[in-house]
């Protein structure tokens, strides 16, 4: 072999000895790409503000614990919400426009069940002790949520619960076929293990409440709407008429009772549906009577559908007029109604139709016509006699000279009364109190506005604590901004369920478990709208070798010395986690 | 997509390719797969400029710049020299544009592959003489505007089917590839490297400047070329065995044409006619691949 010098002597060829890297081609650029994560529509639609796009990404990587902890940062009850939440997230999923929404609720439940089965302990950041004690009245979802977030924010929390066990409406108002006791108890046990003290069987009276305002630094009142409202018609309190909510509570409490024959249920909310489905399981027939149309019912559409599958009869546009005792039960007299236009909620506006009254004979009648507060002092004040009242989206904050500040939350203050809104209320209360103690009541509104997900109203604890999610643009990613070329059509998971025959005689949970494999595949359908999942398209397609990666391949940045601003990386990002802007000189 | 070879980088920043250049993306993918033990022969083409003026080079491998018509002949010589030195490890690659392959360099290419010379010939196809000012080539597709087929004189001849011309030489391996399908492209370059004899790759490389398209669209348009069947991805072994590698979504060709300024003048009738040509070619390919009787 010749030496290099010898080679040079015989080669009459110019040989390059420098790279092109001395040409700073970044000077050509008039558009500037940059990494910028955005907000997913599911996360913005979630009342609890869960970081769903990231949760699903972690599931695809098999990081179930991290995914579960990501939920717990925003929602202490994934096992409950994965079952009973009305999942507005799925209604906004961008995947709907491609094939079908991701089964977000099934994945949430999967994570909670997996954590409970493996007895996983969450590793969550806890703020330094604030040296303040907060009393929480009511261990329902609102109270549990307030306690959970206050605990993470460094407060000492005591929950006082009148009933013999915690859970509130999730324990006493939702039947076991939707939410099994074990799933609820596992969540409560975890909240207690985190340091929240729950005192069950302790009723807080008005007098004790005033006393607590002296002994605690703040109070959260989340005792819910427990008094079922009675109908204002003749016979509504007569023999054979029962109140739906207390009926559900008795059954959840272990009362063994058969309900044979025909029962009529008056109402169109979730309580009416649950009462009817409980009657079916206790050997009876149920007819739901509702004064508006099916599409106007406040009950979740899926629950109504399941009830009808199980044999519940639904009769619409019938307003109750009177209930009369009769041999073997009662007779319900109903006025047929008709729809004329819309009322201000967008529901059908109804007026009596020119038709003869309808009579239904039933062995008993259940009323499920809404609920109210158990005592007048539970009502949030409209304005303080001597102090400030701050009405937020999900709670009312009262600060006056009678003692510590009080937050009225949960059903007491929420416009939409359901578990997830109650969790949102508890979180809002916790963040509001933390702001109040640190910066004064005057800063509450502004500080809360700075930690909303997307355009609100959901709040994020991670954003409040200055986590990475704070960097995201509030812009909500649309389907048009997704590069659908990178996704394949794949059917949504088929949720395994009990057979209808199996449901008739049992309170066993209807929706069955899914496997880890199914969960990972379903999470793989997620577009992960607006967040980077390290797919590396930006790096691969860069014509100018101007994407630099960290050694562990998890972080990227753009080398603006060479980036010519072609914008390919932005267009080829499948999930809109990059932005192209005009270059400013 | 996570490809191990993709972490290797044998191309430098600071080259003078246009923003969004498809030919540079093609080069990056090819070099990542070929590795350092590669000698590249560059007949005149865009890449003669992108590879850098003396004394600079944008490639971290040896490159021989050569005359337009001599890609096949020069590569034959380089291969012979390496063989004399007993170097069987180094791969010789010709990297030529469509002008240097379809037109000016065709006789050298045809002669070399007829002798089954042991090198890889890669044509990155941007469908005209882009480097010299967008003059039409025999690769320019039916319907396209170029500076030599302007106004009402847009090109009314079909694009030469170069892969079929090479297949007719019964070479060991011939394939099409596309910058929008890196996994497929990388697999084909690797397969070519591991095959002996003459190997030919035809890589679709979009040209934002010459096609009158926004720079950021160059990969999207390349993907659309496959999804509309305008540029099917397939490979042919020993001149006989056809395999179609990507099943297209079969979008209408007008979806591809409407994105590009060079086709702006085409009427609905023209597009219908082009759709007919594309369908005909696709059917013929399906038959060759044994997917149609």
Interface residues (C-beta under 8 A of the other chain):
Chain A: X14 X15 X16 X17 X18 X19 X20 X21 X22 X23 X24 X25 X28 X483 X485 X535 X536 X537 X539 X540 X541 X543 X544 X545 X546 X559 X561 X562 X564 X565 X566 X567 X568 X570 X571 X572 X580
Chain B: X1 X2 X6 X9 X11 X12 X13 X14 X15 X16 X17 X19 X20 X21 X22 X24 X25 X28 X29 X52 X54 X55 X56 X57 X58 X60 X179 X182 X208 X214 X215 X216 X217 X218 X219 X220 X223 X227
